[in-house]
Amino acid sequence: MRVSGVCAAALLGGLLLAGCGAREGPRIHAVEGPPEAFPAPAYRQALRAGKRVYRVDPCLSRVTIRVSAGGPLAELGHNHVVSTRELHGYVLDPAAGGSGRTDIYVPVTALEVDKPRLVEEAGFDTELSEQEKAQTRYNMLAEVLEAHKYPYVRIHATPAPDSPTPPEALTVDLTIHGETQTRRVPVRMRRTEDWLEVRGRLSVRHEDFGMEPFTALAGQLRVKEELDLRFLVHATVVERWNGAGAGSVLEGGARRCTVGGVVETVPAWPEGTAGAAPGSIEGGQPQ
C-alpha cells in the first residue's frame, strides 16, 4: 500500500520527482511567445532563399518523460508520466545537407502530469486526484525545474556528422534548467514534400542539468536519477511565412486538435505575438 501524498513527477523534458504535499514556493507565471533570441529569422531567410522549411505542429507532436520512484521504499511512491504537446519551432529540410537544422522551444509551464492514456501506455498504475496532480505539478515546476528562473526547454539539433540523408542520428543540444548538454540521439525519420516526422528516445540524468531529484523519508524514497524521455516531432511544410498553425483556431490563438479521437486545446504562439497561455500558478492551484 502506498503512502498518500508521496509521489514522483518529472519533466520534459528536465524531469524529476516532486512531493505531492502542499508547500510554500514562488509564484510561477506562464510565458508567452518564444524565448529571447529564438532563431526564427534564420528559417524565414532560408524559406526566402528557396529552401524547404517545416513548422512544428503541436497538434501532432509530443514529448513524454517517464519517471520512476527509487530507493529502499520505492513501493511506497508513485511512477509518473510528464508530457506536453507544446513543441514550437522549425525544421530546415535535412536534404539540405550540412545546413539542415532544427530549433524547438517548450514552455516549462506547459508540462502536464499523469494524463490517463499516457499512464496506461507506460504500464503504470498511478492514480491521483486532480488536486494531487496540481500540487505535484507545482512542486515540480517550482522546486526542481525552477520555472520562475528557467521558463523554457530548448532544443537545437543538426544531422550527426556520420549520418546518412535523411539522418539516422542527430546531434542535439538540449537546454534544461539553464544547463546545456550535447547528445548524439538515434532517430527514425519519415518525410514527404508536405510533412516530416521524427521519433526518438534518450535517457537523461538530473545531475546533468544541475537539478536535485526529490527525496522523502530521509532519502529512503527518491526519484531515480535516470529519466526516460521520448519524443515525436511532426512538422508541416511552410508555403509562406505567417503565424498560422494546424487545427481549428480559437480565441487568443489557441487551436483545437483532434488526436486519436481525443480533442485537445493547444496554445499557438507565433513569433512576435502574444499567445494564449495557461494562467499563473501559485501553491499548486491553477489560477
Helices and strands as residue ranges (DSSP letters): H 40-48, E 53-56, E 62-67, E 69-70, G 74-76, E 80-84, E 88-92, G 94-99, E 101-107, G 108-110, E 112-113, H 116-122, H 130-139, I 140-144, E 152-159, E 169-176, E 179-191, E 195-205, G 206-209, E 215-216, E 221-223, E 226-237, E 248-249, G 251-253, E 255-259, E 262-266, E 281-282, E 285-286
